[in-house]
Amino acid sequence: MTITLNPSPTSIPVNSSNYFTISYTQSGTPKSVQYTGSPVTIQADANSVVTISATSSQSGTSEEWCFSISSM
């Protein structure tokens, strides 16, 4: 699957210093990858959970991001 995050135009840009961590399982092994603004393609096990962190690497202690899902 390919994961693309589209922040609001008023949000802090997502880049290599402000990234989200995506966690998933591949071939039974826990994996994680940093989303730095470009689409990320992962090979997650069927029926497994894919988690995107609610905070970016530069989020403040009281800040969380909201996500909505769309499938294409």
Biopython code that builds the backbone (N, CA, C, O; Angstrom):
import numpy as np
from Bio.PDB.StructureBuilder import StructureBuilder

atoms = [
    (1, "MET", "N", (0.838, -1.160, 0.000)),
    (1, "MET", "CA", (0.000, 0.000, 0.000)),
    (1, "MET", "C", (0.890, 1.233, 0.000)),
    (1, "MET", "O", (2.015, 1.209, 0.500)),
    (2, "THR", "N", (0.367, 2.307, -0.568)),
    (2, "THR", "CA", (1.093, 3.572, -0.575)),
    (2, "THR", "C", (0.376, 4.546, 0.342)),
    (2, "THR", "O", (-0.844, 4.691, 0.273)),
    (3, "ILE", "N", (1.138, 5.213, 1.202)),
    (3, "ILE", "CA", (0.578, 6.155, 2.166)),
    (3, "ILE", "C", (1.042, 7.558, 1.792)),
    (3, "ILE", "O", (2.236, 7.811, 1.633)),
    (4, "THR", "N", (0.077, 8.464, 1.655)),
    (4, "THR", "CA", (0.373, 9.865, 1.379)),
    (4, "THR", "C", (-0.393, 10.710, 2.381)),
    (4, "THR", "O", (-1.599, 10.527, 2.543)),
    (5, "LEU", "N", (0.276, 11.621, 3.050)),
    (5, "LEU", "CA", (-0.365, 12.542, 3.984)),
    (5, "LEU", "C", (-0.418, 13.916, 3.325)),
    (5, "LEU", "O", (0.568, 14.376, 2.751)),
    (6, "ASN", "N", (-1.566, 14.561, 3.411)),
    (6, "ASN", "CA", (-1.748, 15.886, 2.818)),
    (6, "ASN", "C", (-2.096, 16.886, 3.911)),
    (6, "ASN", "O", (-3.274, 17.093, 4.201)),
    (7, "PRO", "N", (-1.088, 17.511, 4.524)),
    (7, "PRO", "CA", (-1.365, 18.472, 5.594)),
    (7, "PRO", "C", (-2.152, 19.678, 5.079)),
    (7, "PRO", "O", (-2.083, 20.033, 3.902)),
    (8, "SER", "N", (-2.883, 20.281, 5.972)),
    (8, "SER", "CA", (-3.566, 21.530, 5.670)),
    (8, "SER", "C", (-2.531, 22.564, 5.241)),
    (8, "SER", "O", (-1.406, 22.548, 5.742)),
    (9, "PRO", "N", (-2.886, 23.458, 4.327)),
    (9, "PRO", "CA", (-1.927, 24.482, 3.894)),
    (9, "PRO", "C", (-1.395, 25.346, 5.044)),
    (9, "PRO", "O", (-0.317, 25.929, 4.928)),
    (10, "THR", "N", (-2.138, 25.431, 6.146)),
    (10, "THR", "CA", (-1.684, 26.241, 7.280)),
    (10, "THR", "C", (-0.840, 25.447, 8.277)),
    (10, "THR", "O", (-0.367, 26.005, 9.266)),
    (11, "SER", "N", (-0.648, 24.160, 8.027)),
    (11, "SER", "CA", (0.141, 23.307, 8.929)),
    (11, "SER", "C", (1.633, 23.508, 8.710)),
    (11, "SER", "O", (2.067, 24.019, 7.678)),
    (12, "ILE", "N", (2.399, 23.098, 9.698)),
    (12, "ILE", "CA", (3.854, 23.054, 9.555)),
    (12, "ILE", "C", (4.167, 22.022, 8.475)),
    (12, "ILE", "O", (3.596, 20.932, 8.503)),
    (13, "PRO", "N", (5.050, 22.323, 7.528)),
    (13, "PRO", "CA", (5.357, 21.351, 6.469)),
    (13, "PRO", "C", (5.935, 20.046, 7.026)),
    (13, "PRO", "O", (6.674, 20.046, 8.010)),
    (14, "VAL", "N", (5.584, 18.946, 6.378)),
    (14, "VAL", "CA", (6.159, 17.646, 6.718)),
    (14, "VAL", "C", (7.407, 17.483, 5.862)),
    (14, "VAL", "O", (7.352, 17.598, 4.637)),
    (15, "ASN", "N", (8.539, 17.212, 6.523)),
    (15, "ASN", "CA", (9.815, 17.065, 5.812)),
    (15, "ASN", "C", (10.746, 16.192, 6.643)),
    (15, "ASN", "O", (10.308, 15.568, 7.609)),
    (16, "SER", "N", (12.015, 16.141, 6.284)),
    (16, "SER", "CA", (12.946, 15.240, 6.976)),
    (16, "SER", "C", (13.191, 15.628, 8.429)),
    (16, "SER", "O", (13.668, 14.802, 9.207)),
    (17, "SER", "N", (12.877, 16.865, 8.814)),
    (17, "SER", "CA", (13.044, 17.244, 10.219)),
    (17, "SER", "C", (11.709, 17.306, 10.959)),
    (17, "SER", "O", (11.694, 17.467, 12.179)),
    (18, "ASN", "N", (10.608, 17.184, 10.257)),
    (18, "ASN", "CA", (9.274, 17.152, 10.860)),
    (18, "ASN", "C", (8.505, 16.006, 10.202)),
    (18, "ASN", "O", (7.793, 16.210, 9.219)),
    (19, "TYR", "N", (8.654, 14.820, 10.747)),
    (19, "TYR", "CA", (8.144, 13.610, 10.101)),
    (19, "TYR", "C", (7.189, 12.856, 11.016)),
    (19, "TYR", "O", (7.130, 13.107, 12.220)),
    (20, "PHE", "N", (6.445, 11.933, 10.426)),
    (20, "PHE", "CA", (5.573, 11.020, 11.151)),
    (20, "PHE", "C", (6.159, 9.618, 11.070)),
    (20, "PHE", "O", (6.776, 9.251, 10.071)),
    (21, "THR", "N", (5.963, 8.844, 12.119)),
    (21, "THR", "CA", (6.405, 7.454, 12.111)),
    (21, "THR", "C", (5.224, 6.560, 11.762)),
    (21, "THR", "O", (4.152, 6.665, 12.359)),
    (22, "ILE", "N", (5.431, 5.681, 10.791)),
    (22, "ILE", "CA", (4.425, 4.703, 10.382)),
    (22, "ILE", "C", (4.922, 3.333, 10.830)),
    (22, "ILE", "O", (6.023, 2.919, 10.467)),
    (23, "SER", "N", (4.114, 2.635, 11.614)),
    (23, "SER", "CA", (4.480, 1.311, 12.129)),
    (23, "SER", "C", (3.568, 0.260, 11.508)),
    (23, "SER", "O", (2.375, 0.496, 11.316)),
    (24, "TYR", "N", (4.137, -0.898, 11.198)),
    (24, "TYR", "CA", (3.385, -1.974, 10.558)),
    (24, "TYR", "C", (4.133, -3.289, 10.758)),
    (24, "TYR", "O", (5.231, -3.307, 11.314)),
    (25, "THR", "N", (3.536, -4.381, 10.304)),
    (25, "THR", "CA", (4.159, -5.700, 10.387)),
    (25, "THR", "C", (4.370, -6.230, 8.976)),
    (25, "THR", "O", (3.456, -6.208, 8.151)),
    (26, "GLN", "N", (5.583, -6.705, 8.705)),
    (26, "GLN", "CA", (5.915, -7.283, 7.401)),
    (26, "GLN", "C", (6.548, -8.645, 7.636)),
    (26, "GLN", "O", (7.559, -8.754, 8.331)),
    (27, "SER", "N", (5.957, -9.679, 7.060)),
    (27, "SER", "CA", (6.425, -11.062, 7.231)),
    (27, "SER", "C", (6.568, -11.416, 8.710)),
    (27, "SER", "O", (7.507, -12.108, 9.103)),
    (28, "GLY", "N", (5.624, -10.931, 9.529)),
    (28, "GLY", "CA", (5.617, -11.230, 10.954)),
    (28, "GLY", "C", (6.576, -10.404, 11.784)),
    (28, "GLY", "O", (6.640, -10.583, 13.000)),
    (29, "THR", "N", (7.325, -9.501, 11.164)),
    (29, "THR", "CA", (8.313, -8.692, 11.872)),
    (29, "THR", "C", (7.840, -7.242, 11.973)),
    (29, "THR", "O", (7.469, -6.650, 10.960)),
    (30, "PRO", "N", (7.845, -6.653, 13.186)),
    (30, "PRO", "CA", (7.476, -5.236, 13.316)),
    (30, "PRO", "C", (8.460, -4.350, 12.555)),
    (30, "PRO", "O", (9.674, -4.534, 12.640)),
    (31, "LYS", "N", (7.919, -3.389, 11.813)),
    (31, "LYS", "CA", (8.728, -2.450, 11.040)),
    (31, "LYS", "C", (8.221, -1.039, 11.294)),
    (31, "LYS", "O", (7.089, -0.846, 11.736)),
    (32, "SER", "N", (9.064, -0.057, 11.012)),
    (32, "SER", "CA", (8.618, 1.331, 11.031)),
    (32, "SER", "C", (9.391, 2.104, 9.974)),
    (32, "SER", "O", (10.511, 1.750, 9.606)),
    (33, "VAL", "N", (8.760, 3.167, 9.501)),
    (33, "VAL", "CA", (9.368, 4.019, 8.487)),
    (33, "VAL", "C", (8.961, 5.459, 8.801)),
    (33, "VAL", "O", (7.899, 5.696, 9.377)),
    (34, "GLN", "N", (9.791, 6.400, 8.428)),
    (34, "GLN", "CA", (9.477, 7.809, 8.629)),
    (34, "GLN", "C", (8.816, 8.363, 7.373)),
    (34, "GLN", "O", (9.321, 8.190, 6.263)),
    (35, "TYR", "N", (7.678, 9.034, 7.562)),
    (35, "TYR", "CA", (7.026, 9.730, 6.457)),
    (35, "TYR", "C", (7.539, 11.160, 6.476)),
    (35, "TYR", "O", (7.271, 11.910, 7.414)),
    (36, "THR", "N", (8.283, 11.539, 5.433)),
    (36, "THR", "CA", (8.937, 12.853, 5.388)),
    (36, "THR", "C", (8.360, 13.774, 4.321)),
    (36, "THR", "O", (8.983, 14.778, 3.975)),
    (37, "GLY", "N", (7.194, 13.455, 3.799)),
    (37, "GLY", "CA", (6.547, 14.331, 2.834)),
    (37, "GLY", "C", (6.320, 13.715, 1.474)),
    (37, "GLY", "O", (5.489, 14.205, 0.708)),
    (38, "SER", "N", (7.034, 12.656, 1.154)),
    (38, "SER", "CA", (6.839, 11.952, -0.117)),
    (38, "SER", "C", (6.054, 10.674, 0.148)),
    (38, "SER", "O", (6.161, 10.104, 1.233)),
    (39, "PRO", "N", (5.264, 10.211, -0.827)),
    (39, "PRO", "CA", (4.520, 8.964, -0.621)),
    (39, "PRO", "C", (5.440, 7.820, -0.187)),
    (39, "PRO", "O", (6.554, 7.675, -0.688)),
    (40, "VAL", "N", (4.949, 7.017, 0.752)),
    (40, "VAL", "CA", (5.694, 5.873, 1.276)),
    (40, "VAL", "C", (4.943, 4.609, 0.879)),
    (40, "VAL", "O", (3.738, 4.505, 1.109)),
    (41, "THR", "N", (5.638, 3.658, 0.289)),
    (41, "THR", "CA", (5.037, 2.372, -0.056)),
    (41, "THR", "C", (5.551, 1.318, 0.910)),
    (41, "THR", "O", (6.759, 1.145, 1.073)),
    (42, "ILE", "N", (4.617, 0.609, 1.554)),
    (42, "ILE", "CA", (4.986, -0.441, 2.506)),
    (42, "ILE", "C", (4.327, -1.748, 2.078)),
    (42, "ILE", "O", (3.330, -1.748, 1.356)),
    (43, "GLN", "N", (4.891, -2.843, 2.529)),
    (43, "GLN", "CA", (4.328, -4.172, 2.306)),
    (43, "GLN", "C", (3.891, -4.714, 3.666)),
    (43, "GLN", "O", (4.635, -5.448, 4.317)),
    (44, "ALA", "N", (2.690, -4.350, 4.086)),
    (44, "ALA", "CA", (2.180, -4.790, 5.382)),
    (44, "ALA", "C", (1.499, -6.143, 5.233)),
    (44, "ALA", "O", (0.883, -6.436, 4.207)),
    (45, "ASP", "N", (1.621, -6.965, 6.278)),
    (45, "ASP", "CA", (0.941, -8.259, 6.287)),
    (45, "ASP", "C", (-0.567, -8.059, 6.186)),
    (45, "ASP", "O", (-1.109, -7.083, 6.705)),
    (46, "ALA", "N", (-1.234, -8.987, 5.518)),
    (46, "ALA", "CA", (-2.694, -8.952, 5.417)),
    (46, "ALA", "C", (-3.305, -8.996, 6.809)),
    (46, "ALA", "O", (-2.797, -9.690, 7.690)),
    (47, "ASN", "N", (-4.378, -8.268, 7.009)),
    (47, "ASN", "CA", (-5.119, -8.225, 8.277)),
    (47, "ASN", "C", (-4.285, -7.726, 9.446)),
    (47, "ASN", "O", (-4.608, -8.020, 10.597)),
    (48, "SER", "N", (-3.226, -6.983, 9.180)),
    (48, "SER", "CA", (-2.431, -6.414, 10.267)),
    (48, "SER", "C", (-2.750, -4.926, 10.400)),
    (48, "SER", "O", (-3.389, -4.336, 9.529)),
    (49, "VAL", "N", (-2.304, -4.343, 11.480)),
    (49, "VAL", "CA", (-2.577, -2.938, 11.779)),
    (49, "VAL", "C", (-1.434, -2.072, 11.273)),
    (49, "VAL", "O", (-0.262, -2.390, 11.478)),
    (50, "VAL", "N", (-1.786, -0.974, 10.607)),
    (50, "VAL", "CA", (-0.819, 0.048, 10.208)),
    (50, "VAL", "C", (-1.132, 1.275, 11.049)),
    (50, "VAL", "O", (-2.269, 1.747, 11.061)),
    (51, "THR", "N", (-0.131, 1.797, 11.755)),
    (51, "THR", "CA", (-0.328, 2.922, 12.657)),
    (51, "THR", "C", (0.497, 4.113, 12.201)),
    (51, "THR", "O", (1.686, 3.981, 11.914)),
    (52, "ILE", "N", (-0.140, 5.280, 12.134)),
    (52, "ILE", "CA", (0.563, 6.534, 11.866)),
    (52, "ILE", "C", (0.554, 7.317, 13.171)),
    (52, "ILE", "O", (-0.503, 7.517, 13.769)),
    (53, "SER", "N", (1.728, 7.759, 13.614)),
    (53, "SER", "CA", (1.810, 8.477, 14.881)),
    (53, "SER", "C", (0.918, 9.715, 14.846)),
    (53, "SER", "O", (0.803, 10.373, 13.812)),
    (54, "ALA", "N", (0.289, 10.031, 15.976)),
    (54, "ALA", "CA", (-0.601, 11.193, 16.069)),
    (54, "ALA", "C", (0.171, 12.491, 16.227)),
    (54, "ALA", "O", (-0.394, 13.578, 16.107)),
    (55, "THR", "N", (1.454, 12.375, 16.495)),
    (55, "THR", "CA", (2.299, 13.558, 16.621)),
    (55, "THR", "C", (3.462, 13.442, 15.653)),
    (55, "THR", "O", (3.952, 12.346, 15.378)),
    (56, "SER", "N", (3.893, 14.571, 15.145)),
    (56, "SER", "CA", (5.081, 14.575, 14.292)),
    (56, "SER", "C", (6.307, 14.746, 15.175)),
    (56, "SER", "O", (6.188, 14.985, 16.377)),
    (57, "SER", "N", (7.466, 14.624, 14.584)),
    (57, "SER", "CA", (8.707, 14.736, 15.358)),
    (57, "SER", "C", (8.902, 16.128, 15.947)),
    (57, "SER", "O", (9.693, 16.293, 16.876)),
    (58, "GLN", "N", (8.200, 17.134, 15.428)),
    (58, "GLN", "CA", (8.321, 18.489, 15.964)),
    (58, "GLN", "C", (7.051, 18.975, 16.652)),
    (58, "GLN", "O", (6.922, 20.165, 16.943)),
    (59, "SER", "N", (6.117, 18.072, 16.915)),
    (59, "SER", "CA", (4.893, 18.464, 17.607)),
    (59, "SER", "C", (5.204, 18.857, 19.037)),
    (59, "SER", "O", (6.082, 18.281, 19.679)),
    (60, "GLY", "N", (4.476, 19.844, 19.525)),
    (60, "GLY", "CA", (4.593, 20.221, 20.925)),
    (60, "GLY", "C", (3.913, 19.190, 21.806)),
    (60, "GLY", "O", (3.211, 18.311, 21.307)),
    (61, "THR", "N", (4.116, 19.291, 23.113)),
    (61, "THR", "CA", (3.576, 18.290, 24.040)),
    (61, "THR", "C", (2.052, 18.266, 24.070)),
    (61, "THR", "O", (1.465, 17.238, 24.407)),
    (62, "SER", "N", (1.400, 19.368, 23.726)),
    (62, "SER", "CA", (-0.063, 19.401, 23.750)),
    (62, "SER", "C", (-0.662, 19.365, 22.345)),
    (62, "SER", "O", (-1.855, 19.619, 22.175)),
    (63, "GLU", "N", (0.140, 19.057, 21.357)),
    (63, "GLU", "CA", (-0.308, 19.088, 19.964)),
    (63, "GLU", "C", (-0.444, 17.676, 19.398)),
    (63, "GLU", "O", (0.431, 16.832, 19.590)),
    (64, "GLU", "N", (-1.549, 17.433, 18.699)),
    (64, "GLU", "CA", (-1.740, 16.197, 17.951)),
    (64, "GLU", "C", (-2.312, 16.551, 16.591)),
    (64, "GLU", "O", (-2.965, 17.582, 16.432)),
    (65, "TRP", "N", (-2.068, 15.705, 15.623)),
    (65, "TRP", "CA", (-2.600, 15.889, 14.278)),
    (65, "TRP", "C", (-3.850, 15.035, 14.129)),
    (65, "TRP", "O", (-3.977, 14.001, 14.784)),
    (66, "CYS", "N", (-4.769, 15.457, 13.274)),
    (66, "CYS", "CA", (-5.975, 14.694, 12.958)),
    (66, "CYS", "C", (-5.832, 14.134, 11.551)),
    (66, "CYS", "O", (-5.310, 14.801, 10.658)),
    (67, "PHE", "N", (-6.291, 12.922, 11.361)),
    (67, "PHE", "CA", (-6.206, 12.270, 10.060)),
    (67, "PHE", "C", (-7.588, 11.826, 9.617)),
    (67, "PHE", "O", (-8.436, 11.480, 10.440)),
    (68, "SER", "N", (-7.805, 11.840, 8.328)),
    (68, "SER", "CA", (-8.981, 11.198, 7.746)),
    (68, "SER", "C", (-8.469, 10.239, 6.682)),
    (68, "SER", "O", (-7.388, 10.436, 6.126)),
    (69, "ILE", "N", (-9.236, 9.219, 6.405)),
    (69, "ILE", "CA", (-8.794, 8.168, 5.488)),
    (69, "ILE", "C", (-9.596, 8.256, 4.197)),
    (69, "ILE", "O", (-10.815, 8.423, 4.215)),
    (70, "SER", "N", (-8.902, 8.141, 3.101)),
    (70, "SER", "CA", (-9.574, 7.981, 1.813)),
    (70, "SER", "C", (-8.845, 6.883, 1.063)),
    (70, "SER", "O", (-7.615, 6.841, 1.051)),
    (71, "SER", "N", (-9.594, 6.007, 0.446)),
    (71, "SER", "CA", (-8.948, 4.947, -0.331)),
    (71, "SER", "C", (-9.114, 5.279, -1.801)),
    (71, "SER", "O", (-10.153, 5.771, -2.243)),
    (72, "MET", "N", (-8.074, 4.998, -2.530)),
    (72, "MET", "CA", (-8.089, 5.331, -3.957)),
    (72, "MET", "C", (-7.931, 4.086, -4.772)),
    (72, "MET", "O", (-7.918, 4.152, -6.002)),
]
sb = StructureBuilder()
sb.init_structure("model")
sb.init_model(0)
sb.init_chain("A")
sb.init_seg("    ")
for serial, (resi, resn, name, xyz) in enumerate(atoms, 1):
    if name == "N":
        sb.init_residue(resn, " ", resi, " ")
    sb.init_atom(name, np.array(xyz, "f"), 0.0, 1.0, " ", f" {name:<3s}", serial, name[0])
structure = sb.get_structure()
